[in-house]
Amino acid sequence: MRGAARALRAGFSLPARPPWGYGLLCGLAVAGPLLAGVLVGRPQSGAFLALGAYLTAFGDTYGQPYAARARFMAVKIVLIAGGCWLGLYLADRPWWAVLALGLVAAAGGRWRTVGTPPAFALVTGFYLAVPAGFGPPELMVLGGLLYAVLALALWPLRRFDPLTTALDEAVHATAGLLDGLAGDDWDGLRERASKALGAAATASAAFESMDVTGRSADAYVKALVRIFHETVALRALRAAAPDEQDGIDEVATTLAADLREAADGRRAGVVEALAVTADYAERLAAREPGGDPAALRSGAVLGQARRCLDRIAVGVRTVGLLAARHVPPAGHGLLPRPPWQPPAGRRLLPRLPWRPPPGGSGRRLPWKPPTGGAGPGHAGRLGVTAAVAMALMLGVHEQYGKWFVFTVLLAVRPTYGDTVERVVLRVAGTVAGAAGAALILAAVPGPYTIVGTVLVFGTLGFALREVSYGYWSIFATPLAMMLTDFSTRLDWEAAGIRLALTAGGGVLALAAARLLWPRGQAGRLRGLSAELLREHARLIRTLAERDPDQLPDRTECAGTAADRLRESLDKLDKEPGGSAPAELRAALTLARKLRDDAILLGAVLRGAEQGSDATAGVLDAVADRLDAVGQAVRESEPPPAADAFESELDEVAREVSSLMEEAAAGEGTAVRRRLRHAVTAHPALRSLCKDALDLAAEVTARFRT
């Protein structure tokens, strides 16, 4: 009961502002054909047109680039028409229809390009009880094309909307990270900025983004990524300089405001960003550190912090220059990628998941192809359950039987916990929506009332669908009822029958999620944990090789490996009797700390002389340790003995002490520069070693043989 209550609270919350304009567009696309059919005396034809528009809108990828949406909708319209025709053809061959629905539903669960609309169309055609022909499918195609024309009408004027929205969110999230440098919600701000930058990279990869000067949206994102990395490093340096935290916070807050101004194309933000760091540099230069070790150490840390602020200011300048050249674009400069052309430097087809990219880097494409979907386990579960639902309803070969099947198609999710939430929200939405629609039609019966109800419910439903499944269920259920059963009155008796069938379909969905392959995630943890260790080892080896240009990509790959493991653990928590191992939850926390350590160390090592310290040996040892533990976990072997790297760290510490003595004796600028590097590198190295050893220990504790 507590789980159902939580699902209701979460499902009927509004975490974001609904896109009301998009909702109105969908409402007009669905209600318009219905009204036209009533006016010309062909209400059933109008209902099929409206149903085609509804199913196409249901499968649309709102928020994606227009070119991608156009390709996606074209495929969807063809599949919907094919599903309807197949249902009509198999109406007199019920057991073949059961098999066909199982296959179509499984394909929809496996590939997003297919999705569930073709299965809905198949069930609708099967229950129409009219001869097979091209009438209903043709009308559905026309309805789908009508929606596509309306949805893509603004393409020439607003073709960059998804890109500009993603870049704007990335700018504000990065600026928020700078603003929150001293705040307690650092982890939340960091996570938001990381996700926003990933979404911006995905959006920019969907466009052909080069203009005549070589500037691009990709360069815009890379500038923001540099600011993100320097801010993460600055956070650690700030903690090591307690006497100057207020000054660092003041400069960071100013840079955050300058970043927002620069992104808006205001030159003042760029000039201010460069000026404020110059003023801060002069202020620090006036504070000549004394000869005691504490003052020398503080001066070295502040010098490194100032260089981070300088690089952030340079990043703000880059953002301002690109924004001034219409990136994000104001209407020209960037061209949408043709449907047949892959993003620059990318493969036309996604690489198979078991074949890594050339060179063994393991880096994934920054864009997700629309063919991706859930795993084969979920696809099989959905196909089997849909086929069973259709078989149970063969004795109810009338218009009401399809609601049992519809509920199964919508409710079965990849995990048991998600299925419970969907069933609860679906039943609650059906009760509220069907009762409301029946009340409206009982008070003011007639076809025009149905058209008006469809317009209102379609507008509210499709707008709220983007932010709340619970509200979507309230409006989508009676909307689908009125479209598929246009000639049948939606009275209290019909609403009660549909509610009973919806509840029955929910029970079948719960049983399937509970009994059919419910514990698939536990078997993936070993491989995902080994991948986590391997990617973090590669990140650290990048530092050892002094290749700062590769650091953002390696950090992204390590973060992606952590996200995969986190998703698997979240799914395991939602499986019946499943519980995510505490050791792996702790490992994820340590992995994030390790990435922050690597970012800080990358900032420290930038510009340092090759071989001027013992950091390379320490980093190689850390990477070797993670690689060895990852290999042992993957092959179910005992892990190698732990190594604390004390000898290498002692060498770094001795170097710091000797440099302090030289600096105190006034040995010159070169010594102070080396001191700044060593003083900031030693704590970062020690933290990195500790986090790496703890990460390996947590994973080892979970998979100890």
Secondary structure as GFF3:
##gff-version 3
##sequence-region A 1 705
A	DSSP	alpha_helix	2	11	.	.	.	ID=ss1
A	DSSP	alpha_helix	20	39	.	.	.	ID=ss2
A	DSSP	alpha_helix	43	58	.	.	.	ID=ss3
A	DSSP	alpha_helix	66	89	.	.	.	ID=ss4
A	DSSP	alpha_helix	94	110	.	.	.	ID=ss5
A	DSSP	alpha_helix	117	126	.	.	.	ID=ss6
A	DSSP	alpha_helix	135	151	.	.	.	ID=ss7
A	DSSP	alpha_helix	155	158	.	.	.	ID=ss8
A	DSSP	alpha_helix	161	179	.	.	.	ID=ss9
A	DSSP	three_ten_helix	180	182	.	.	.	ID=ss10
A	DSSP	alpha_helix	186	205	.	.	.	ID=ss11
A	DSSP	beta_strand	207	208	.	.	.	ID=ss12
A	DSSP	alpha_helix	217	239	.	.	.	ID=ss13
A	DSSP	three_ten_helix	242	244	.	.	.	ID=ss14
A	DSSP	alpha_helix	245	263	.	.	.	ID=ss15
A	DSSP	alpha_helix	267	285	.	.	.	ID=ss16
A	DSSP	alpha_helix	293	324	.	.	.	ID=ss17
A	DSSP	beta_strand	335	336	.	.	.	ID=ss18
A	DSSP	three_ten_helix	358	360	.	.	.	ID=ss19
A	DSSP	alpha_helix	376	392	.	.	.	ID=ss20
A	DSSP	three_ten_helix	394	396	.	.	.	ID=ss21
A	DSSP	alpha_helix	402	411	.	.	.	ID=ss22
A	DSSP	alpha_helix	416	443	.	.	.	ID=ss23
A	DSSP	alpha_helix	447	465	.	.	.	ID=ss24
A	DSSP	alpha_helix	469	484	.	.	.	ID=ss25
A	DSSP	alpha_helix	492	515	.	.	.	ID=ss26
A	DSSP	three_ten_helix	522	524	.	.	.	ID=ss27
A	DSSP	alpha_helix	525	544	.	.	.	ID=ss28
A	DSSP	three_ten_helix	548	550	.	.	.	ID=ss29
A	DSSP	alpha_helix	551	573	.	.	.	ID=ss30
A	DSSP	alpha_helix	582	605	.	.	.	ID=ss31
A	DSSP	alpha_helix	615	634	.	.	.	ID=ss32
A	DSSP	alpha_helix	646	664	.	.	.	ID=ss33
A	DSSP	alpha_helix	669	702	.	.	.	ID=ss34
###
